[in-house]
Every structure is written in C-alpha cells, then in structure tokens.
C-alpha cells in the first residue's frame, strides 16, 4: 500500500471518528433536550398546581373577609343595642331618683304634720332623762335612741348576740318586757341594727 493511500485512509478514519463524535454529541444534546422538556413539563404542571392553590387561598381569604365584615356589622349592632340599653338604664335611674325624692318630700311633710298634731295634744311626754329604761341601758354604755315621745320605740343599737345578755338583764330588772330585734334598724337609727321596745317606763 502506498503512503498516499495510507494517509488517505487515516484521514478518512479520523473523519469517521469525528463524525461519530458529532453524532454522540448530538445524541447527548437530544437526550439533554429531552430532559429539559420533561423538567419544563413538570415545572409547568407544578406551576399549574400552584395556581390552583393560589386560587384556593384567595377563595379562603375572600370568605374570611366576608365573615370579618359580617362580624363587624354584628359588633356595630351590639354597640348600638348597648347604647340603647345604657340610655334606658339612665332613664330608669332618673325615674328611681325622682320617686325617692318624692317619697322623701312626702315623709317630711308627714313628719311635720305629725309633729304639729302632737304639739296640739295634751298627752304626757316622756323625757329620756326621766326614763328608767333609758337610764338602765345608758348606764351600761349602750347606744340608745329614744323615740317614744313621738310614738316610736326605744332603740338599743348593736349586734344581736352582743346585746343579748343586757336585754335579758333588763327583762329581769323590769319584768314583762317584750323586746324585738331589727337587723335593718329604721330611719331613726339610720338603718343601724338593734333591739327595740315601746314600753313607756
């Protein structure tokens, strides 16, 4: 074989090798392109799934906003009802105050009339200083309020159990006494509790 033919064969082999390399490279590019297409498709599918999730989240957000608006309306309605309620309470308090004032005026007028009538009577008036019962309790350091001159009772103020022994002593001292206990007192005692009796002694 001549050198020229040999050289041509070698060149041809190199060319074939080069062509094979190009083919392999193209195959690799084709394979890579296929992978890219697959990944792209997967990415698009995922993006589509993400879009669906975003749509679901937007729907939930819209529902929450609607509920929030509804709650706001309910809160405002409750505030208005509360304002009306407070207004009615204020009206009732004013009415109660008016009634109490009217009662005070009525009682005051009654007491004045009762006092005037009492001045016109000729009945004997008992003074606290001359009352044996008053002196009995006063000597034992009891707080005593004597309203018998106004047809009221004699009050001995204090706790029921604490005064019980002194009350029993008074019963033995004077005999036939009928004491009662008022846990809310009266206007005369400013509603302090105590024992009371109407005996004139």
C-alpha positions in Angstrom: 0.0 0.0 0.0 1.3 3.3 -1.0 1.9 6.0 1.5 -0.6 8.3 -0.1 -3.4 5.7 0.2 -2.4 5.0 3.8 -2.6 8.7 4.5 -6.0 9.0 2.9 -7.3 6.0 5.0 -6.0 7.6 8.2 -7.7 10.9 7.3 -10.9 9.0 6.5 -10.8 7.2 9.8 -10.2 10.5 11.6 -13.2 11.9 9.7 -15.4 8.9 10.6 -14.2 9.3 14.2 -15.1 13.0 14.1 -18.5 12.2 12.6 -19.1 9.6 15.4 -18.1 12.2 18.0 -20.5 14.7 16.4 -23.3 12.1 16.4 -22.6 11.2 20.0 -22.7 14.9 20.9 -25.9 15.3 19.1 -27.4 12.3 20.9 -26.3 13.8 24.2 -27.8 17.2 23.2 -31.0 15.4 22.2 -31.1 13.5 25.5 -30.4 16.7 27.4 -33.1 18.5 25.5 -35.5 15.6 26.3 -34.7 16.0 30.0 -35.2 19.7 29.8 -38.5 19.3 28.1 -39.5 16.8 30.8 -38.4 19.2 33.6 -40.2 22.0 31.8 -43.4 20.0 31.6 -43.1 19.1 35.3 -42.4 22.7 36.1 -45.5 23.8 34.2 -47.6 21.1 35.9 -46.3 22.3 39.3 -47.0 25.9 38.3 -50.5 24.9 37.3 -50.9 23.2 40.7 -49.5 26.4 42.4 -52.0 28.5 40.5 -54.8 26.2 41.8 -53.5 26.6 45.4 -53.3 30.3 45.0 -56.9 30.3 43.7 -58.0 28.2 46.8 -56.2 30.6 49.2 -57.8 33.6 47.5 -61.2 32.0 47.9 -60.5 31.3 51.6 -59.3 34.9 52.0 -62.4 36.3 50.4 -64.5 34.1 52.7 -62.6 35.4 55.7 -63.1 39.0 54.6 -66.8 38.4 54.2 -67.0 36.8 57.7 -65.0 39.7 59.1 -67.3 42.2 57.6 -70.3 40.3 59.0 -68.7 40.3 62.4 -68.0 44.0 62.2 -71.7 44.6 61.3 -72.7 42.5 64.3 -70.3 44.3 66.6 -71.7 47.7 65.5 -75.2 46.4 66.0 -74.3 45.2 69.5 -72.7 48.6 70.3 -75.9 50.4 69.2 -78.0 48.0 71.3 -75.7 48.6 74.3 -76.0 52.3 73.9 -79.8 52.0 73.9 -79.6 49.8 76.9 -77.4 52.3 78.8 -79.8 55.0 77.8 -82.7 53.0 79.2 -80.8 52.3 82.4 -80.1 56.1 82.8 -83.8 56.8 82.3 -84.7 54.2 85.0 -82.1 55.6 87.4 -83.6 59.1 86.9 -87.1 57.7 87.5 -86.0 56.0 90.7 -84.3 59.2 91.8 -87.5 61.1 91.2 -89.5 58.6 93.1 -87.1 58.6 96.0 -87.1 62.4 96.1 -90.9 62.4 96.0 -91.0 59.8 98.9 -88.6 62.0 101.0 -90.8 65.0 100.5 -93.9 63.0 101.4 -92.3 61.6 104.5 -91.0 65.0 105.5 -94.5 66.6 105.1 -96.0 63.7 107.1 -93.5 64.2 109.9 -94.2 67.9 110.0 -97.9 67.2 110.2 -97.4 64.6 112.8 -95.3 67.0 114.8 -97.9 69.7 114.6 -100.6 67.3 115.7 -98.5 66.2 118.6 -98.0 69.7 119.8 -101.8 70.2 119.8 -102.3 67.1 122.0 -102.3 67.1 125.8 -100.7 63.7 126.3 -97.9 63.4 128.7 -94.4 63.5 127.1 -91.7 61.2 128.4 -88.3 62.6 128.5 -85.3 60.3 128.0 -83.6 61.6 131.2 -86.6 60.6 133.4 -87.0 57.2 131.7 -85.8 54.2 133.8 -85.3 52.1 130.7 -83.2 54.7 129.0 -81.1 55.2 132.2 -80.7 51.4 132.5 -79.1 51.0 129.1 -77.2 54.3 129.1 -75.5 53.2 132.4 -74.3 50.1 130.6 -72.6 52.2 127.8 -75.2 51.2 125.2 -76.0 53.5 122.3 -79.7 54.4 122.9 -82.1 56.3 120.7 -85.4 57.2 122.4 -88.3 58.0 120.0 -91.1 57.1 122.4 -92.1 60.8 122.8 -93.0 60.6 119.1 -94.9 57.3 119.4 -91.8 55.5 118.3 -89.7 52.8 120.1 -86.7 52.9 122.3 -83.7 51.6 120.4 -80.6 49.9 121.8 -78.2 49.7 118.9 -75.7 47.0 118.4 -75.2 43.3 117.4 -77.9 40.9 118.5 -75.7 38.4 120.3 -73.6 41.1 121.9 -76.6 42.9 123.5 -78.5 39.7 124.4 -77.1 39.4 128.0 -78.1 43.1 128.7 -81.5 42.6 127.2 -82.1 39.6 129.4 -80.9 41.6 132.4 -83.4 44.3 131.6 -86.2 41.8 131.4 -85.3 40.6 134.9 -85.0 44.1 136.1 -88.3 45.5 134.8 -90.3 42.3 134.1 -92.9 41.8 131.3 -90.7 43.5 128.7 -91.1 42.4 125.0 -88.0 43.3 123.1 -87.7 42.8 119.3 -84.6 42.9 117.1 -84.4 44.8 113.9 -81.4 43.8 111.7 -82.0 46.8 109.4 -83.0 49.3 112.0 -85.1 52.3 111.0 -84.8 55.9 109.7 -84.3 57.0 113.3 -81.2 54.7 113.7 -80.0 55.4 110.1 -80.7 51.8 109.5 -78.3 50.6 112.1 -79.4 47.2 113.7 -80.6 47.0 117.3 -83.1 45.9 119.8 -86.3 48.0 120.3 -89.2 48.3 122.6 -92.2 50.7 123.0 -92.6 50.3 126.8 -93.1 53.8 128.4 -91.1 53.0 131.5 
